[in-house]
Amino acid sequence: MSATATADLLGTILAATRRAVAVRAARLPIEALEREAARRQPGGARFAAALRETPRPRVIAECKRRSPSRGILRADYRPAEHAAAFERAGAAAISVLTEPTFFDGEVDHLRAVRDAVRVPLLRKDFVVSRYQIVEAAAAGADAVLLIVGALDEETLPALVREADAAGVAALAEAHDQAEAARAIDAGARILGVNSRNLRTLSVDGAVH
C-alpha cells in the first residue's frame, strides 16, 4: 500500500465507523443493548486484574482476520476456535477485532468468542461513541480499546467515563508520549503503546 493510499488512513476509518454505527443504532436502539449489557455483567475489573495478577507473560492474544497493512492474515478465520486455542495456551485476555470495513471484523465475532472462552475479552475497534461501548458490553466484552489519536480532548475523557459506567475497562492506546499524557489526564487507568502510526501505517519503535 503506497504512502499516498495510506495518507490519513485513521481519518478514513473513523468516517466509515461513524457511518456504520449510525446504521446499527437505527436498527437496534441503545436501550435494547443496555438491557443485554446488564444481563451480561461485564468484568472490567477482572480484565484489569488479568493484566496485573495472572502468571507471566501476560499476553493479550488477538483474533484478527485482516489488516490494512498486511491484507488477509487468516483466510480460514474462525475466531471462536482461535480464541479457545489462545485460552488453552495461557492467554491472560483476548482481543477481538470488530471493525468490518478494513479488518473484516464483526460484533458477532465477539459474541462467538465470549461463548467459547472464560478469559476477559477486549473489543478492539475504533470506538467513537457511547453506543459502541454499550454494544461491546452487550456482546460480552470486558474492555474496550480507546485510540487516543482518534479522539479529541472532550471525547476521550467522556468515553473513559462511559466505559466505567458500563462496567468495562478502557484500554487507552497511545502512539507517543504526548498521547500517553492525554490518556492519563483523561482518567484512563490502563495504557497501551502502539508503535504504528495509524494515519500512515509507518512503524517507529522509539518513544517520542
Secondary structure, DSSP 8 states (H G I E B T S, - for coil): --HHHHTTHHHHHHHHHHHHHHHHHHHS-HHHHHHHHHHH---HHHHHHHHHHSSSS--EEEE-SEETTTEES-TT--HHHHHHHHHHTT-SEEEEE--HHHH---HHHHHHHHHH--S-EEEES---SHHHHHHHHHHT-SEEEEEGGGS-TTHHHHHHHHHHHHT-EEEEEESSHHHHHHHHHTT-SEEEE--B-TTT--B--S--
